[in-house]
Amino acid sequence: MQYRPLGVLGVISPWNNPLTMTNKLLFPALVTANSVVLKPSEETPLVIDFFVRITNEVLPEGVLQIAHGDAKTGKVLVDANIDKAAPFAVASSFENTSQICTFIERIYVDELIAGELEHKVVASSRRYQASPWAQNNVNIAQSYAACQSKSHYELPFIQPTDVTNITPYRVL
């Protein structure tokens, strides 16, 4: 077996809690010998600038780079490896039964590859079964305290669902 880094990875930093959310993707990429182009939110560029400057003091030159700009700067490349991206996106979305603030909520995709990615995300999502842990073949279950498991009601379980073509909310 031989390990091969993926190469250059793009990380888009959100405005809310930018360091924590960024580091969740950034450091695993770096410790597995990949380079990263980090695009901070235009709302919080200064904290990421400072962070990148300090981090680059201990990294080889060019391993971590920053790309500023608006939403157009962070667009996904159409040559992404969809076969690898789809299962990763699904697994990251269901991580800890989606009960943490750093799970994937949205995936921005160029419309040239959106259909293919959607098909593969749906196929990957179908491998997950949401139910109480006591049932067979369950890989997503509600996290709750042991004392709650003695209750006499069934928790509502919604099977993995992919939602597409969402339009921005508009105030009339």
N, C-alpha and C positions, 0 to 999 in steps of 0.2 A: 504494500500500500504506500502511496506517495501523496503527500499533501501539496495542493497547489492553491495559492491565494487567488481570490476572485479578481483582484486588480484594483481599479479605482472605483470606489463606492460613493454615492451621493447621499448626504444626510440633510434633511430639511428640518430646521429647528423651529418649533412653535413659539409663540409669544408668551404663553403661560408656562412658567417654570422651565425656562429654556435650558438651563444647565442639566437638570435631571433628565429631562426628556431627550436631550441631545446625547448625553453620555450613555444612555441605554443602547444606542446604536453605534456611537463613535468608538468607544473603547473595545468592544468585541471585534470591531473591524480592524482596529490598529493592532491588537495583540495577536491577530491571526494573519499578520503581515500584509495587510491591504493598505492602500492609500485612500484618503478621504477628501472630498470636496464638500465643505460644509456651507450650506446656505441658511443664514439666520433669518428669522422673521424681521421684516422691515420695522416692526414695533420695538424690537429689543436688540438692535445691532451692537450696542456698546458693550454689553456684558459678554457677548460671544466674541467680540474683537479682543477684549482683555483676556478671556479664557484661551483663545487660540494663540495669542502672543506668548502667554506663559507656557502653554503646552508645547509649543514649537521650540522652546528652549532646550527640551530634552529629546526631541525627535529629529531624525535625519531631515535635512532640507527637502522641502517639497512633499513630504508625506501627508501633511495636513494643510490644506489650503482653504481659503474662504472666498465665497462668491456673494457679493451684495447685490441687492436689487429687489424688485417687486415680485409678484406672483409669476410673471413671465420667466424670471431667472430660474425658478424652481421647477419648471416643467420637466416631466419624465421623458427620458430618451426613448425613441421608438425601437431601439435595438436592444432593449432589456431582455434578459433571459426569462421568458414567461414561464417556462417549465419549472424553474427554481423559485421565481417570485411568487407564484400563486400559492403553493403549499406553505411557504414561509408566511405570507400575508394572512392566510387562514389560521395557521397555528398561533401566530402572534395576536390575532383578534380574539381567539378563544382562551388565551392564557389566563390562568386563575379565574376561569369562568367569566371573563370580561368584567371582573369586579375590582380592577385597579385602574388608576387614572392614566397609566402609560400604555394601555393596550391600544392596538390599531383601531381607529374608528372610521377613518376615511382613507381611500387610496385614490390619488389623482393620476389619471392615465390619459395619454394622448389618444384621441379618438381613432387613430390608425390601428392601434392594438387593443382597444377597449373590448371589442367583441371576443377576441381570442382569450384575453385575460379573464373576462367574466365567465366564459365557458369553463375554464380550468379552475377558477375559484369555486364555482358551483360544484364541480365534480369533486374537488378536494373537501369541500364543506360536507358533502354527503357521507364522508367517512366518519363523521362525528355523531355520537348519540347522546342526547341530553335526557337524563332521568335521575331518579334518586340513586345513590351509590349502591344500594342493596341489589339493584337489578343487574342482570348479566350484560356484558358488552357495552358498558357505559364509560365514556371517556370525558364527559362534561357533566358535572353535578354541582348543585348549589352548595356553597360553603356556608355552614351554619354550625352553631354550637351543639355539642352532644345532647344537652338537655332539650333542645328544640326537636331533636330527631324522635322523641317520644310522643310528639303531638299526634293528634288523630286526623289530621287533614293532609291532603296531598299538596305539595308545592306546585305551582304552575311551571311547567317546563315547556319552553318554546324551542323547537328544533332550530338548528343553525339556519339563518335566513340572510340572503344576499339582496341588498336593495341598491338599485341603480337608477340613473337618470333623475337625480334629485335636483330640483331647481332652487335657487336661493329664495329664502323667505322674503317677502316684500310687504312692507307696511303700506296700507292704502290710506 
